[in-house]
Amino acid sequence: MPGSTSSNFEPGVKIILLDEARRQLEAEDAWWRMHRDARDLLLEEFAQALLHLSKLPEAGQRYRLCRGRLIQRWLMRRTHCHVYYLYDKQKDSLEIHSLWGARRRHGPPL
């Protein structure tokens, strides 16, 4: 957050938000702001998810293998969206691949 001096966010791993995930986050946030009273909830819950996953990157649910790599997902309970990500132990990084509504009958294209 610009101008913030909070030291509460000290990620344990490097977080990389891929372009497609960024577009999905922006689109979901725009929809949320137009249709919900709690306009900031999606971004707040996403920030909380990143904080949690940066400290416990293997906490997510195993989703599927994609090109030989394990994709995991984390449910943001209040907004009912999943964060789909890949944790790379060797690089100590967490790649966010997708933000996808949990109510859909299928997962995102990965």
C-alpha positions in Angstrom: 0.0 0.0 0.0 1.5 3.4 -1.0 2.7 5.4 2.0 2.3 2.4 4.4 4.9 1.9 7.0 3.4 -1.3 8.4 6.0 -4.0 9.0 3.3 -6.8 9.3 3.8 -8.0 5.8 7.1 -9.7 5.6 6.7 -12.5 3.0 8.5 -15.7 3.5 8.6 -16.4 -0.3 8.8 -14.2 -3.3 5.3 -13.7 -4.8 4.8 -13.3 -8.5 1.5 -12.3 -9.9 1.3 -13.5 -13.5 -0.3 -11.2 -16.1 -3.4 -13.4 -16.5 -4.0 -13.5 -12.8 -3.6 -9.7 -12.6 -6.2 -9.3 -15.3 -8.6 -11.7 -13.6 -8.1 -9.9 -10.2 -8.8 -6.5 -11.8 -11.9 -7.8 -13.6 -13.2 -9.5 -10.4 -12.5 -6.4 -8.3 -14.3 -4.2 -10.8 -17.3 -6.5 -10.7 -17.2 -6.7 -6.9 -17.1 -2.9 -6.6 -20.1 -2.5 -8.9 -22.3 -5.3 -7.3 -21.4 -5.6 -3.6 -21.7 -3.3 -0.6 -18.3 -4.4 0.8 -16.4 -2.9 -2.2 -12.9 -3.4 -0.8 -13.5 -7.0 0.4 -12.0 -8.8 -2.6 -8.7 -6.9 -2.4 -8.6 -7.2 1.4 -9.1 -10.9 1.3 -6.7 -11.4 -1.6 -4.0 -9.5 0.4 -4.7 -11.7 3.4 -4.5 -14.8 1.2 -1.1 -13.7 -0.1 0.2 -13.0 3.4 -0.9 -16.5 4.6 0.5 -18.3 1.5 3.8 -16.4 1.7 4.3 -17.8 5.1 2.8 -21.3 4.5 3.0 -21.8 0.8 2.1 -25.5 0.9 -1.1 -24.8 2.9 -3.3 -24.8 -0.3 -5.3 -27.6 -1.6 -3.7 -29.8 -4.2 -5.5 -29.0 -7.5 -3.8 -30.7 -10.4 -0.5 -31.2 -12.3 0.0 -28.8 -15.1 3.0 -29.5 -17.3 4.5 -31.7 -14.6 4.1 -29.0 -11.9 1.7 -29.1 -9.0 -0.9 -26.3 -9.0 -2.5 -25.6 -5.7 -5.5 -23.5 -4.7 -6.5 -21.4 -1.7 -10.2 -20.6 -1.1 -10.9 -17.0 -0.1 -14.0 -17.9 2.0 -15.8 -14.6 2.1 -15.6 -13.8 -1.6 -15.8 -17.4 -2.7 -12.8 -17.1 -5.0 -9.9 -19.5 -5.4 -6.3 -18.3 -5.8 -4.5 -20.8 -8.0 -0.8 -20.9 -7.6 2.5 -22.8 -8.1 5.0 -23.0 -5.2 8.6 -23.5 -6.4 10.7 -24.6 -3.4 14.0 -24.3 -5.2 13.3 -20.6 -6.2 11.4 -20.0 -3.0 8.7 -18.3 -5.0 4.9 -18.5 -5.3 3.5 -17.8 -8.8 -0.2 -16.7 -8.8 -1.7 -18.2 -11.9 -5.3 -17.4 -11.6 -8.1 -15.9 -9.4 -11.3 -17.8 -10.2 -14.8 -17.9 -8.7 -15.3 -21.1 -6.7 -19.0 -21.3 -7.7 -18.0 -22.0 -11.3 -18.4 -25.7 -12.3 -14.9 -25.9 -13.6 -11.4 -24.5 -12.9 -9.6 -21.9 -14.9 -7.5 -22.5 -18.0 -4.0 -23.0 -16.7 
